[in-house]
Amino acid sequence: MHTNSPFKLLIYSIPTLFLLLTSALSVNAQQGKNPVYVDDQGIMRWSDSKKEASFFGVNYTLPFAYGYRSHQQLGLDIKSSIDADVYHIARLGFDAFRVHVWDTEITDSLGNLKQNEHLELYDYLIAKLKERNIKVVVTPIAFWGNGYPEKDERTYGFSDIYDKGQAVTKEKAFIAQENFLKQFFQHKNKYTGLSFQEDEDIIAAEINNEPRHSGPKARATEYINRMAAAIRSTGWNKPVFYNISESYYYADAIAKADLEGFSFQWYPTGLVANHTLKGNYLPNVDVYDIPFDTIPEYKNKAKMIYEFDAGDVLSSYMYPAMARSFRGAGFQWATQFAYDPMGTAYANTEYQTHYINLAYTPKKAISLLIAGKAFHEVPLMKTCGQYPLDSTFESFRVSYKQDLSEMNSNEEFYYSNNTNSTPLSEKKLKHIAGVGSSPIVKYAGTGAYFLDKLDNGIWRLEIMPDAIHIKDPFAKASLKKEVTRIQWQPNEMRIHLAELGSDLNIKALNVGNNKSQNTKNGRFMIEPGTYLLFSPKKSKKVEKWDSKKQTGNLQLAEFVAPKANFDSPYVKHQPKNVVSPNEPFIISATTVGLDSSAYLSVLLRTWSGVYKTLDMQKVSPYQYEVEVPAEVNVPGVIEYRIKVSNKDQIYTYPGGYEGDPWAWDYYHDDSWTTQVATANTPLVLFNAAVDHELMIYPNLWKPEEKSIKTTATAGELSLQLTGDTQESKTMGFQLFVGDKVKERNAELDAFKSVVIKGNTAGQKSLKVNITFITKDAFSYSTTATLTDQMQEIKIDLNQLKAKEHLLLPRPYPGFHPLWFQAKGEKAFSLSEVEKLEITTDTAENAGVKTIEVATVLLQK
């Protein structure tokens, strides 16, 4: 028979046709698992209701890299840790998860997928997120090693061979990534039995994490299209996103690619300051600026924030403001980077510059909860004005001065710190969460609590243990270093809800909790756990609410909290630098690990020979204070220690040395000192010899760009900055001085001038701007002309005029605003000053310019 006979063609075409048909049916079946789509206007919508879809949550890294290794080092069961953390993520109301997969740990050099423990844990995590109805964006390629903060391991994956630049330019890297993407998206989850396409809780893919493009722009477009095609070849028909903000100078090439959306990030306070940032950073999140909206291909694409955080900020007022700005810019997905696993959050080693965990940073966690609510409530593309006018929006309020995020709506009342706000409608309230006290909940502990209405007169109460920050969590990290102490103890609570009344039954729910009780006055002592609160009149009705009953994504009895792994005494104290003469001042200390009968005293002496012992008073569960009387505060130096008597032991701080400090053989002489000013002592705002936590612009890393120099005056040092004016027209620094100003509060009206001591290091002259930035982010500036001679230049404070100031640390990505000026007018007040900024505008001077500044001070 002829090989081309119609009969033979028919014989061979029937099975081929069958395979094609079944393949098509399979693809169609997979295409039916598409929960969201992007419409013609670039809006992500639910496939069933056509309503706008928005998602808010976190990144979380435990299946991979250092998170995985640190838990192994501590002997922790990783799956149990995932269970605990996912419960807290759900408890905070989040509905979104994203993390860049460390492809280097699950691939070989050719991109073949490894079936190993990292992939299994990722599967497990996704399965647990599904149980809580949390949606997932898959980012399969990270481009880098698995080491941070340690050294990278040799994994021999393709990202171990090709760096970030090579991965998006070299053909062999393209082929390896295509191979990996095809295998990865065909992978079936071990715990769900579903591929990424089949899983309705996986809503989109982001091709990779923070690409670094170079070379021809056409090659960048080709790379993106090839990777997207590899993903789609597996039957994937959900939205595909690509990062446009990392290599924003390639934005036009990225926008031309075949994509449904673009991903962005936001680190408005920079990263890795190595200390906690102080001051008002709401101006840094006033607006999310997108400079790509003039690119035709950019329009009508969906937008997501894959990572964001207020790095190195421990305060709890930032997140809702960021959520507001995201919505104003048109974002429908936002995931914070990164939620700290509970097992290592005591040390904050996961990512030193980020720190958030419900147990260990309760105020920030509640702030992020509120941000999630704001992200879902604020209409897409709505703008809310300019700071400070945008501090109140929709149902939300943020306050730097109160360190507060707040949501107050008919059914929900949430606050990250003490608040005096009253609920909008107590009768309609269904959910309450907070830290501290409000008009409806008085609580003495420092952990977060949640109150959820189950029925009329029946509420679920969940209380986390106390968290006390004892060391700077953003300083150098180690698993051996405890930065936040967890302490379990009963704390007083009083709930003012009319439907509960003061005659209240409290039924313990969680396993091992036997602390059920009744109260007749609405006030009770409560330990961490979950409880049912109800009026005795509801005793029969409450029987249906058994411990396994589900409420939302949670079971009534569910409770997860870290144990108190440390119990040694610890005293945290920050001495004042200089205080006003003949005025009393407060010495305060934060304590943990002390018995309820412990007492503290300050052992004080002046360098003039006056000795005094002052007993400290307990003002809250972990705070002690004492007032140093005015008669002790004469010009000179006060030296002191804090003695802690705890059970049968005595400790002395600083140092925490055990033993009686009055014993003849006690040889430790550590102490704190505070200077007492004279009537004419200047207020030193900046001293190059001691003030090193500066924010410098631009980033000057090299010794020839930034250095500390000696001067002709004995004991004096100066800060020298040298910048290339072709790269940046502005050079200078900012310093938080709020604590120094507050210490001299009684004298502030007497200071009339600012004095800067500096020079131009060999140049003839150069103007510098001396700017004061207030707590409300208003800024006032004057100028001084430095010469080639180190000298003091005095300027009257009445010459200050309103002016813009730098947003430092520099917001990232770098296309965000650098300068800010608060909306409105406000008279200058020295008591409101919290930052000092020294800058020079070198626009009129070509070449390299240098300034040296030794001191900046206020004089009477």
C-alpha positions in Angstrom: 0.0 0.0 0.0 1.2 3.5 -0.8 2.5 5.3 2.2 0.3 8.3 1.3 -2.9 6.4 0.8 -6.0 8.0 2.3 -6.7 4.8 4.2 -3.4 4.9 6.1 -3.8 8.6 6.8 -7.2 7.8 8.3 -5.7 5.0 10.5 -3.0 7.3 11.9 -5.2 10.4 12.2 -7.9 8.8 14.4 -5.6 8.3 17.5 -3.9 11.6 16.7 -7.3 13.3 16.6 -8.3 11.6 19.9 -5.1 12.9 21.6 -5.7 16.3 20.3 -9.3 16.3 21.4 -8.5 15.0 24.9 -5.6 17.5 25.2 -8.0 20.3 24.2 -10.5 19.1 26.7 -7.8 19.0 29.4 -6.7 22.6 28.6 -10.3 23.7 28.6 -10.9 22.1 31.9 -7.8 23.8 33.3 -8.9 27.1 31.8 -12.1 26.8 33.8 -10.0 27.2 37.0 -9.4 30.9 36.6 -10.8 32.9 39.5 -9.7 36.3 38.3 -9.1 38.0 35.0 -7.8 41.4 33.8 -10.3 43.5 31.9 -9.7 45.9 29.0 -9.1 48.7 31.4 -6.4 46.9 33.3 -8.6 46.1 36.3 -8.4 42.7 37.9 -11.9 41.3 38.4 -13.5 38.2 39.8 -14.5 35.8 37.0 -17.9 35.0 38.6 -19.2 38.4 39.8 -17.1 40.7 37.6 -16.4 42.9 40.6 -13.0 44.4 41.3 -10.7 42.0 43.0 -8.2 43.2 45.6 -5.8 41.2 47.8 -3.6 42.2 50.8 -1.1 40.1 52.8 2.5 39.1 53.3 5.5 37.4 52.0 6.7 34.5 54.1 9.9 32.5 53.4 10.1 29.5 55.8 10.3 26.7 53.2 13.5 28.1 51.8 17.0 29.5 52.5 17.8 31.0 55.9 14.3 30.6 57.3 14.6 26.8 56.7 18.2 26.6 58.0 17.5 28.7 61.1 14.6 26.5 62.2 16.8 23.4 61.6 19.5 24.9 63.8 17.0 25.5 66.6 15.5 22.0 66.2 12.1 23.3 65.3 9.6 21.3 63.3 9.1 23.4 60.1 5.6 22.1 59.3 4.4 22.8 62.8 5.9 26.3 62.5 4.1 26.8 59.2 0.8 25.8 60.9 1.4 28.4 63.6 2.4 31.2 61.4 -0.4 30.6 58.9 -2.9 30.7 61.8 -1.6 34.2 62.7 -1.6 35.3 59.1 -5.3 34.3 58.9 -6.0 35.8 62.4 -4.8 39.2 61.0 -7.3 38.9 58.2 -4.9 38.7 55.3 -6.0 37.1 52.0 -2.8 37.2 50.0 0.5 35.4 50.0 3.5 35.8 47.8 7.2 34.9 48.0 9.9 34.4 45.4 10.8 30.8 45.2 14.4 30.1 45.8 14.8 28.3 42.5 18.4 27.7 43.2 17.3 25.2 45.9 14.9 23.2 43.7 16.7 23.1 40.3 19.8 21.8 38.6 22.0 23.8 36.2 19.7 23.0 33.3 16.5 24.0 35.0 15.3 20.5 35.9 13.0 20.5 38.9 14.2 18.7 42.0 11.6 16.9 44.1 13.1 17.8 47.5 12.1 19.0 50.9 12.0 22.7 49.9 9.5 22.0 47.2 7.5 19.8 49.5 7.4 22.5 52.2 6.3 25.0 49.6 3.5 22.6 48.7 2.6 22.2 52.3 2.5 26.0 52.9 0.2 26.5 49.9 -2.1 23.7 51.1 -2.3 25.4 54.6 -3.0 28.8 53.0 -5.8 27.2 51.0 -7.4 26.0 54.2 -7.6 29.6 55.3 -8.9 30.9 51.9 -5.7 32.9 51.3 -4.9 33.6 47.7 -1.4 33.0 46.1 0.7 34.7 43.5 3.5 32.4 42.3 7.0 34.0 41.7 9.1 31.0 40.5 12.5 32.6 39.9 14.6 34.6 42.5 17.8 35.0 40.6 20.1 34.6 43.6 21.7 32.4 46.2 20.1 31.1 49.4 22.6 32.5 51.9 21.5 35.8 53.3 22.3 36.7 56.0 24.9 33.9 55.8 27.1 32.9 52.9 25.5 31.3 49.9 25.6 27.6 49.6 26.7 25.9 46.4 23.4 24.5 45.1 24.4 24.1 41.4 21.0 25.4 40.2 21.0 27.7 37.2 20.9 30.7 39.6 24.1 29.4 41.1 25.7 29.8 37.7 24.1 32.9 36.1 23.8 36.1 38.1 20.9 38.5 37.9 22.4 40.3 34.9 23.3 37.2 33.0 20.0 35.5 33.6 18.1 38.0 31.4 20.8 38.3 28.7 22.5 34.9 28.1 20.8 32.3 25.8 21.8 29.3 28.0 20.2 31.0 31.0 17.1 31.5 28.9 16.9 27.9 28.0 17.4 26.7 31.6 14.7 29.0 32.9 12.2 28.0 30.2 12.9 24.3 31.1 12.3 25.1 34.8 9.1 27.1 34.2 7.6 24.3 32.2 8.3 21.7 34.8 7.4 24.0 37.7 4.0 24.9 36.4 3.2 21.2 35.5 4.2 20.2 39.1 1.3 18.7 41.1 1.2 19.8 44.8 1.8 16.8 47.0 -0.9 17.9 49.5 -3.6 19.2 47.2 -3.0 17.1 44.1 -3.4 20.2 42.0 -1.1 22.0 39.6 -0.8 25.8 39.9 -3.2 26.2 37.0 -5.8 23.8 38.5 -5.7 25.5 42.0 -8.3 28.2 42.2 -6.5 29.8 45.1 -3.5 30.5 42.9 -4.6 33.6 41.0 -1.5 34.9 39.1 2.1 34.4 38.3 5.0 36.9 38.5 7.7 35.6 36.2 10.7 36.5 38.4 11.9 38.6 41.3 13.6 42.0 40.7 15.2 41.5 37.2 18.3 43.5 36.4 18.2 44.3 32.7 21.1 45.5 30.5 22.0 45.4 26.9 19.6 45.8 23.9 16.0 46.6 25.0 14.7 44.2 22.3 16.4 41.4 24.1 14.7 42.3 27.4 11.3 42.1 25.6 12.3 38.8 24.1 13.3 37.4 27.5 9.9 38.3 29.0 7.9 36.9 26.1 9.8 33.6 26.1 9.3 33.1 29.8 5.6 34.0 29.6 5.3 31.6 26.7 7.0 28.8 28.7 4.5 29.3 31.5 1.5 29.5 29.2 2.6 26.3 27.3 1.6 24.3 30.4 -2.0 25.4 30.0 -1.7 28.4 32.3 -4.2 31.1 31.4 -4.2 33.2 34.5 -2.7 36.7 34.6 1.1 37.0 34.2 2.9 39.9 35.8 6.5 41.2 35.4 8.5 43.6 37.5 8.7 47.1 35.9 10.0 49.1 38.8 13.4 47.4 39.4 14.9 48.1 36.0 12.7 51.1 35.4 15.0 52.5 32.7 13.8 49.5 30.7 10.2 50.3 31.3 9.3 50.8 27.7 10.8 47.4 26.7 9.0 45.7 29.5 5.7 47.4 28.7 5.9 46.0 25.1 5.9 42.4 26.4 2.9 40.1 26.3 1.7 40.5 29.9 -1.5 41.1 31.8 0.2 43.3 34.5 3.2 44.8 36.1 4.7 44.4 39.6 6.2 47.1 41.8 7.8 47.4 45.3 8.1 50.1 47.9 10.6 50.7 50.6 9.9 54.3 51.5 12.4 54.4 54.4 15.2 52.6 52.7 16.7 49.4 54.0 19.3 48.2 56.5 19.9 51.4 58.6 21.3 49.1 61.3 19.3 50.9 63.9 15.7 51.9 64.6 14.6 54.9 62.6 13.1 57.7 64.7 10.9 60.5 63.5 7.8 61.1 61.3 7.9 59.1 58.1 4.4 59.7 56.9 5.7 62.2 54.3 7.7 59.3 52.8 4.5 57.5 52.0 2.3 60.4 51.0 2.1 59.3 47.4 3.1 56.3 45.3 4.5 58.0 42.2 4.5 56.0 38.9 6.5 57.6 36.1 5.5 55.1 33.4 2.0 56.3 32.7 3.1 58.0 29.5 4.1 54.7 27.9 1.2 53.7 25.7 1.7 49.9 26.2 1.8 50.4 30.0 -1.8 51.5 30.1 -4.7 49.1 30.7 -2.5 46.6 32.6 -3.1 45.4 36.2 -0.7 46.5 38.9 0.5 44.7 42.0 2.9 45.5 44.9 4.9 42.3 45.4 6.9 43.7 48.3 6.6 46.6 50.6 7.7 47.6 54.1 8.7 50.6 56.2 12.1 49.2 56.8 13.8 49.8 60.3 10.6 51.5 61.6 9.3 50.0 64.8 6.4 52.4 65.2 2.8 51.4 64.2 1.4 54.3 62.1 2.9 53.6 58.7 1.1 50.7 57.1 -2.5 52.1 56.5 -1.0 55.2 55.0 0.9 53.0 52.5 -2.2 51.1 51.7 -4.0 54.3 51.0 -1.3 55.4 48.6 -1.3 52.0 46.9 -5.0 52.3 46.2 -4.6 55.9 44.9 -2.0 54.6 42.4 -4.3 51.8 41.2 -2.8 48.7 42.9 -5.0 45.6 43.5 -2.5 43.4 45.2 0.0 44.3 48.0 2.1 41.9 50.1 4.4 43.1 52.9 8.0 41.7 53.0 8.3 39.7 55.1 6.3 38.2 58.0 8.7 36.8 60.6 8.4 33.2 61.5 7.4 32.9 65.2 10.3 30.5 65.9 13.0 33.1 65.2 11.1 36.4 65.8 12.6 36.7 69.3 15.9 37.5 67.5 14.7 39.1 64.2 17.3 37.2 62.2 15.0 36.5 59.2 15.6 39.9 57.6 17.2 42.3 60.0 15.7 45.4 58.4 12.1 44.0 58.5 10.3 43.0 61.7 6.7 42.0 62.0 5.0 39.1 63.8 1.7 39.1 65.7 3.3 37.8 69.0 6.6 39.8 68.9 5.5 43.1 67.3 1.8 43.3 68.2 1.4 47.0 67.5 2.9 46.7 64.0 0.8 43.6 63.4 -2.5 45.3 64.3 -1.3 48.3 62.1 -0.9 45.8 59.2 -4.3 44.3 59.9 -5.8 47.9 59.6 -3.8 48.4 56.4 -5.4 45.3 54.9 -8.8 46.7 55.8 -7.9 50.1 54.2 -6.6 48.3 51.1 -10.0 46.7 50.6 -12.1 49.7 51.5 -10.4 52.7 49.8 -11.7 53.0 46.2 -9.3 52.2 43.4 -7.6 55.4 42.1 -8.9 57.6 44.9 -6.5 60.3 46.2 -6.8 61.5 49.7 -4.9 64.8 49.7 -1.4 65.7 50.9 0.1 65.2 54.3 -1.0 66.2 57.0 -4.5 66.5 55.4 -4.5 62.8 54.4 -4.0 61.4 57.9 -7.7 60.7 58.1 -9.4 58.9 55.2 -12.5 56.7 54.8 -12.8 54.8 58.1 -9.1 55.2 59.0 -6.7 57.4 60.9 -3.0 57.4 61.3 -1.1 59.5 63.8 2.7 59.8 64.2 2.5 61.6 67.5 0.2 58.9 69.0 2.1 56.1 67.3 -1.4 55.0 66.1 -3.2 53.3 63.3 -7.0 53.2 63.7 -10.0 51.9 61.9 -13.5 52.9 63.2 -16.5 51.8 61.2 -19.9 50.6 62.1 -18.9 47.0 62.6 -15.1 47.1 63.2 -13.0 49.0 65.7 -9.2 48.4 65.5 -6.3 50.4 67.1 -2.6 49.7 67.3 -2.0 51.7 70.5 -3.9 53.5 73.2 -6.8 55.6 71.7 -9.5 57.9 73.1 -11.7 57.4 70.0 -15.1 56.0 70.7 -16.6 53.4 68.4 -18.7 54.8 65.6 -21.6 52.5 66.6 -21.2 50.2 69.7 -24.5 48.5 69.0 -23.4 47.4 65.5 -19.9 46.4 66.5 -18.8 42.9 65.5 -15.0 42.9 65.6 -12.5 44.6 67.9 -8.8 44.3 68.0 -6.1 46.3 69.6 -3.0 46.9 71.7 -3.4 49.0 74.9 -6.7 50.6 75.9 -9.7 52.3 74.4 -13.0 53.6 75.7 -14.5 50.1 75.4 -11.5 48.0 76.4 -9.1 48.7 79.2 -6.1 46.4 79.2 -2.8 46.5 81.1 -0.8 44.0 79.0 1.3 44.7 76.0 0.1 41.9 73.7 -2.6 42.1 71.1 -6.2 41.0 71.7 -9.2 40.2 69.5 -12.9 40.4 70.3 -15.3 38.8 67.8 -19.1 38.8 68.2 -20.6 35.3 67.7 -24.2 36.1 68.7 -26.0 38.7 70.8 -24.3 38.8 74.2 -21.7 36.2 73.1 -18.2 37.1 72.1 -14.9 35.3 71.5 -11.8 36.8 73.2 -8.3 36.0 72.1 -5.3 37.4 74.1 -1.7 37.1 73.1 1.1 37.1 75.7 3.0 40.3 76.5 5.9 41.4 74.2 8.6 43.7 75.5 11.3 45.1 73.2 14.6 45.0 75.1 17.2 45.6 72.4 17.2 47.4 69.1 15.7 44.8 66.7 17.3 46.5 63.6 20.8 46.3 64.9 23.2 43.4 64.1 21.2 40.2 64.5 22.0 36.8 65.9 20.0 33.7 67.0 22.0 34.1 70.2 20.6 37.7 70.8 17.1 38.2 72.2 15.6 41.5 71.0 12.0 41.0 72.2 11.0 39.1 75.3 7.7 37.2 75.5 6.2 37.1 79.0 3.1 35.1 80.1 1.3 36.7 83.0 -2.3 37.6 84.0 -3.2 41.3 83.2 -6.2 43.3 84.2 -8.9 43.8 81.6 -12.2 45.6 81.6 -14.7 45.5 78.8 -17.3 48.2 78.4 -19.9 46.7 76.0 -23.5 47.3 76.9 -24.7 44.0 75.6 -22.3 42.1 77.8 -22.8 44.2 80.9 -20.7 43.9 84.0 -22.0 40.6 85.1 -19.9 38.4 82.9 -19.0 34.7 82.4 -15.6 33.9 81.0 -15.2 30.3 79.6 -11.7 29.1 78.6 -11.5 27.4 75.2 -8.0 26.6 74.1 -6.3 23.3 75.0 -4.7 23.4 78.5 -6.5 26.5 79.5 -8.5 26.1 82.8 -8.9 29.8 83.6 -12.7 30.0 83.3 -14.1 32.6 85.7 -17.0 35.0 86.4 -17.0 38.7 87.3 -19.6 41.0 88.7 -18.0 44.3 87.9 -16.7 43.8 84.3 -13.1 43.9 85.6 -11.1 40.7 85.6 -7.5 39.3 85.4 -6.9 37.4 82.2 -4.1 35.2 80.9 -3.2 34.5 77.2 -5.6 32.2 75.5 -9.0 32.1 73.8 -12.3 32.5 75.7 -16.0 32.8 75.4 -17.5 36.0 77.0 -21.2 36.0 77.7 -23.9 37.3 80.0 -25.3 34.6 82.4 -28.6 35.2 80.6 -27.0 33.6 77.5 -25.8 30.4 79.3 -28.0 28.1 77.4 -27.5 29.7 74.1 -23.7 29.5 74.5 -23.7 25.7 74.6 -23.9 25.5 70.8 -20.6 27.4 70.6 -18.3 24.4 71.2 -14.5 24.6 70.8 -14.5 23.1 67.3 -17.1 25.6 66.0 -15.8 27.6 63.0 -16.0 31.4 62.9 -14.7 32.7 59.6 -11.3 31.0 58.9 -10.7 30.2 62.5 -11.9 27.6 65.0 -13.1 28.9 68.4 -10.5 27.1 70.4 -7.5 27.8 68.1 -4.7 29.5 69.9 -1.0 29.9 69.0 1.6 31.8 71.0 5.3 31.4 71.7 6.3 30.2 75.1 8.5 32.4 77.3 11.9 30.9 76.5 13.9 33.4 78.5 13.4 34.3 82.2 16.6 36.1 83.3 16.1 39.7 84.6 16.8 42.5 82.2 16.6 46.2 82.6 16.6 48.6 79.6 17.4 52.2 80.1 18.4 55.2 78.0 20.0 58.0 79.9 19.5 61.7 79.0 22.4 63.5 77.5 21.9 67.0 79.0 19.1 68.3 81.2 18.1 71.8 82.3 19.5 73.1 85.6 17.3 73.3 88.7 14.5 71.3 87.0 13.4 67.8 88.1 13.6 65.0 85.5 12.4 61.4 85.2 14.6 58.3 85.1 12.6 55.4 83.6 13.4 51.8 82.9 11.8 48.9 81.1 12.1 45.6 82.9 11.4 41.9 82.2 11.9 38.7 84.1 11.2 40.2 87.5 9.1 38.8 90.3 6.0 40.7 91.4 7.7 41.6 94.7 10.9 43.0 93.0 11.9 46.6 93.7 14.3 48.9 92.0 16.3 51.9 93.2 18.6 54.5 91.6 22.0 54.8 93.2 23.0 58.4 92.3 25.9 60.6 92.9 27.0 63.9 91.4 30.6 64.5 90.6 30.5 67.2 93.2 30.1 64.6 95.9 26.3 64.5 96.5 24.9 60.9 97.1 21.3 59.9 96.9 19.2 56.7 96.7 15.9 57.0 95.0 13.2 54.3 95.0 11.6 53.6 91.7 7.8 53.2 91.4 6.1 50.6 89.1 3.9 52.6 86.7 2.9 49.7 84.4 3.6 45.9 84.3 7.1 46.5 82.8 7.9 50.2 83.5 9.5 51.8 86.5 10.1 55.5 87.1 11.5 57.9 89.6 11.8 61.7 89.6 15.2 63.2 90.3 14.6 66.2 92.5 15.5 69.7 91.3 17.9 70.3 94.2 20.2 67.6 92.8 20.2 69.0 89.3 22.9 71.7 89.7 25.4 72.3 86.8 27.8 69.4 86.5 27.5 65.6 86.0 25.2 63.1 87.6 26.3 59.5 87.6 24.0 56.6 88.5 23.2 52.9 88.5 20.0 51.0 88.9 19.8 48.3 91.6 17.3 45.5 91.2 16.3 43.4 94.2 14.5 40.3 92.7 13.6 37.5 95.2 16.9 36.6 96.9 19.1 38.1 94.2 20.5 41.5 93.5 21.5 42.8 90.1 23.0 46.1 89.2 22.7 47.9 85.8 24.2 48.8 83.4 25.8 45.4 83.0 23.3 43.3 84.9 26.0 42.1 87.3 24.8 39.9 90.2 25.8 40.9 93.7 25.3 43.8 96.2 26.8 47.0 94.8 27.5 48.1 98.4 29.6 45.0 99.1 33.3 45.6 99.8 34.4 43.3 97.0 31.9 44.5 94.3 34.3 45.8 91.7 32.1 46.6 88.7 32.0 50.4 88.1 29.7 50.6 85.0 27.3 53.6 85.3 25.2 56.0 83.3 25.9 59.7 83.2 23.8 62.8 82.5 25.1 66.3 82.3 23.3 69.2 83.9 23.6 72.4 81.9 24.4 75.9 83.2 22.2 78.9 82.4 24.2 79.5 79.2 25.1 76.0 78.0 24.3 75.7 74.3 22.0 72.9 73.1 24.3 70.7 70.9 22.2 69.3 68.0 25.1 67.7 66.2 28.6 66.8 67.3 30.6 64.8 64.8 32.5 63.1 67.6 29.4 61.3 69.0 26.5 61.5 66.5 27.0 58.7 64.0 23.4 57.5 63.2 23.2 59.9 60.3 21.2 59.7 57.1 23.5 60.9 54.4 22.5 61.9 50.8 23.6 60.8 48.3 25.0 57.4 49.5 28.6 58.1 50.1 30.4 54.9 50.9 34.1 55.4 50.0 36.6 56.9 52.6 37.3 59.7 50.2 33.6 60.5 50.1 32.7 60.3 53.8 35.0 60.4 56.7 35.5 61.6 60.3 38.5 64.0 60.6 40.3 65.6 63.4 40.5 69.4 63.5 42.9 72.0 64.9 40.9 72.1 68.1 41.9 69.4 70.6 39.3 66.7 71.1 37.2 68.0 68.2 36.1 65.9 65.2 34.4 66.9 62.0 32.3 65.1 59.4 33.7 65.5 55.9 31.4 64.8 52.9 32.7 64.9 49.3 30.3 64.6 46.4 30.4 64.6 42.6 28.1 67.4 41.6 27.6 65.9 38.2 25.7 63.0 39.7 23.8 64.8 42.4 23.1 68.5 42.9 22.5 68.0 46.6 24.7 66.7 49.3 24.2 66.6 53.1 22.8 64.7 56.0 19.9 64.5 58.4 19.9 63.6 62.1 17.1 62.9 64.6 17.5 65.5 67.4 14.0 65.2 69.0 15.4 63.6 72.2 18.0 66.3 72.7 15.4 69.1 72.2 13.0 67.5 74.6 15.7 67.2 77.3 16.0 71.0 77.3 12.3 71.7 77.0 12.2 74.2 79.9 14.8 76.5 78.2 13.7 76.4 74.6 12.2 79.9 74.5 15.6 81.3 75.4 17.5 79.9 72.4 17.7 82.6 69.8 20.3 81.5 67.3 21.8 78.5 65.5 25.6 78.1 65.2 27.3 75.9 62.7 31.0 75.2 62.8 32.6 74.0 59.6 34.5 74.7 56.5 34.8 73.9 52.8 38.1 72.0 53.0 40.1 74.2 50.7 37.4 75.8 48.6 36.7 79.5 48.8 33.1 79.4 49.9 30.0 77.4 49.7 26.5 78.0 51.0 24.9 75.4 53.2 21.2 75.1 54.2 20.4 74.6 57.9 16.9 73.1 58.1 14.8 72.2 61.1 12.1 69.6 60.5 9.2 69.3 62.9 7.1 66.4 64.2 4.4 67.5 61.7 6.9 67.4 58.8 7.0 71.2 58.4 10.5 72.4 57.6 12.2 75.8 58.1 15.5 76.7 56.7 18.2 79.4 56.7 21.7 79.5 55.1 25.3 79.9 56.2 28.3 80.4 54.0 31.3 78.2 54.8 34.8 79.2 53.9 38.1 77.5 53.8 38.6 78.3 57.5 37.1 76.2 60.2 34.9 78.7 62.1 31.6 79.2 63.8 28.8 81.0 61.9 25.9 82.3 63.9 22.4 82.9 62.4 19.3 84.2 64.2 16.5 81.8 64.3 14.1 84.5 63.2 15.6 84.2 59.8 14.1 80.7 59.3 11.7 80.4 56.4 9.4 77.6 55.3 11.2 75.3 52.8 11.1 71.7 51.5 13.3 69.0 53.0 14.8 65.8 51.9 13.0 62.5 52.4 15.6 60.4 54.0 16.4 57.6 54.0 16.0 57.8 50.2 12.7 56.1 49.3 13.2 53.0 47.0 12.7 52.6 44.1 14.5 55.8 43.2 11.8 57.3 41.0 9.8 58.3 44.1 9.9 61.9 45.3 13.1 63.1 47.0 11.8 66.4 48.4 8.7 67.2 50.5 7.0 70.2 51.8 3.9 69.9 54.1 0.6 71.3 53.0 -0.5 74.5 54.8 1.3 76.9 57.0 2.4 76.7 60.6 4.5 79.0 62.8 8.0 77.7 63.7 8.2 76.3 67.2 11.5 74.9 68.6 9.6 72.5 70.8 8.3 70.8 67.7 11.7 70.2 66.1 12.8 66.6 65.7 15.3 66.5 62.8 18.2 68.6 61.7 19.2 68.7 58.1 22.4 70.2 56.6 22.6 70.3 52.8 24.5 72.1 50.1 23.1 72.9 46.7 26.0 72.5 44.3 24.1 73.1 41.1 26.1 76.3 40.4 29.4 74.7 41.1 31.0 72.3 38.6 33.2 69.4 39.8 33.7 67.8 43.2 32.8 69.8 46.3 33.6 69.1 50.0 32.1 70.3 53.2 33.2 69.7 56.8 30.9 70.1 59.8 32.1 69.8 63.4 29.1 71.0 65.4 25.7 72.5 65.1 24.2 74.0 68.2 21.6 76.4 69.6 22.7 79.4 71.7 20.8 81.8 73.9 
